[in-house]
Amino acid sequence: MDIPLTVLPQFYMLHKPYFNGADGMMLVFDITRSSTFSNVKNWFNTAVKYGLSGIPRILIGNKIDLKEKRKIIQPMGMHLSEELNAPYFETSAKTGENVKQVFRKIAEMVFHSKIKK
């Protein structure tokens, strides 16, 4: 049985120091693995528990270079992005497709959130 470390409850507690002081959130899932898509809400809820509900966030579907293995279709990502109030991007870390755009967008969102304060 293959249980990703990230789904174990004690693993969430290890992340508390990383949540402290966060100015932005990138919620990333693998479009070829449904379990990672399902876990996005868990990660978001954990971040909210640590007081990060008001920070800028982006939802990212990664591995778009693996079209033939795709399990999460774009409308599913768009629907979740609406639920989370987060722009949705699809990327490929392997080819670099849309990666710069994602980092530019989150940087822009964080910058604008800091100006408003």
C-alpha positions in Angstrom: 0.0 0.0 0.0 1.4 3.4 -1.0 0.3 6.1 1.4 1.8 9.5 0.6 3.4 11.1 3.6 1.4 14.2 3.1 -1.9 12.6 4.0 -0.8 11.4 7.5 -2.2 13.7 10.2 1.1 14.1 12.0 2.7 15.4 8.8 0.4 18.4 8.9 1.8 19.4 12.3 5.3 19.5 10.8 4.3 22.4 8.5 3.2 24.8 11.2 6.6 26.7 11.1 6.3 27.1 7.3 2.8 28.6 7.6 4.1 31.3 10.0 4.6 34.6 8.2 3.4 33.3 4.8 2.4 36.1 2.4 1.1 33.9 -0.4 -0.1 30.4 -1.0 0.4 28.1 -4.0 -1.9 25.1 -3.9 -0.5 22.6 -6.3 -1.9 19.3 -7.5 -0.8 16.7 -10.1 -3.4 16.5 -12.9 -2.5 12.8 -13.3 -3.3 11.8 -9.7 -6.8 12.4 -8.3 -5.7 12.0 -4.7 -3.5 15.2 -5.0 -6.5 17.1 -6.3 -8.7 15.9 -3.4 -6.0 16.9 -0.9 -5.9 20.6 -2.0 -8.9 21.4 0.2 -7.2 19.7 3.2 -4.1 21.8 2.6 -6.2 25.0 2.3 -8.2 24.2 5.4 -4.9 23.5 7.3 -3.6 26.9 6.2 -6.8 28.6 7.3 -6.4 27.0 10.7 -3.1 28.7 11.0 -4.6 32.1 10.1 -3.8 32.3 6.4 -7.4 32.7 5.1 -6.8 36.2 3.9 -3.5 35.8 2.0 -3.3 35.7 -1.8 -3.5 32.2 -3.2 -3.2 30.4 -6.6 -4.4 27.0 -7.6 -2.0 25.1 -9.9 -2.6 21.9 -11.9 0.8 20.6 -12.7 2.2 18.0 -15.2 0.2 19.2 -18.2 2.9 17.6 -20.3 1.4 14.2 -19.4 -1.8 14.7 -21.5 -2.4 11.0 -22.0 -2.4 10.4 -18.3 -4.6 13.3 -17.3 -7.3 12.5 -14.7 -8.2 16.0 -13.6 -9.8 18.0 -16.4 -9.5 21.8 -16.7 -13.2 22.5 -15.7 -12.6 20.6 -12.4 -9.7 22.8 -11.6 -11.7 25.9 -12.6 -14.5 24.9 -10.3 -12.2 24.3 -7.3 -10.5 27.7 -8.0 -13.8 29.4 -7.7 -14.5 27.6 -4.4 -11.1 28.7 -3.1 -11.3 32.2 -4.6 -8.0 31.6 -6.3 -6.9 32.1 -9.9 -6.2 28.8 -11.7 -3.2 27.9 -13.8 -2.0 24.8 -15.4 1.7 24.2 -15.6 4.5 21.8 -16.5 7.5 21.9 -14.3 9.2 19.6 -16.8 8.8 21.9 -19.8 8.4 25.1 -17.9 5.1 25.9 -19.5 3.3 28.7 -17.5 5.7 28.5 -14.6 7.0 32.0 -15.0 3.4 33.3 -15.3 2.4 31.6 -12.0 5.3 33.1 -10.1 4.7 36.5 -11.6 1.0 36.3 -10.7 1.5 35.3 -7.1 4.2 38.0 -6.7 1.9 40.6 -8.1 -0.9 39.4 -5.8 1.3 39.5 -2.7 2.7 42.9 -3.7 -0.9 44.4 -4.1 -2.0 42.9 -0.8 0.9 44.5 1.0 0.2 47.9 -0.6 -3.4 47.8 0.6 -2.2 47.3 4.3 
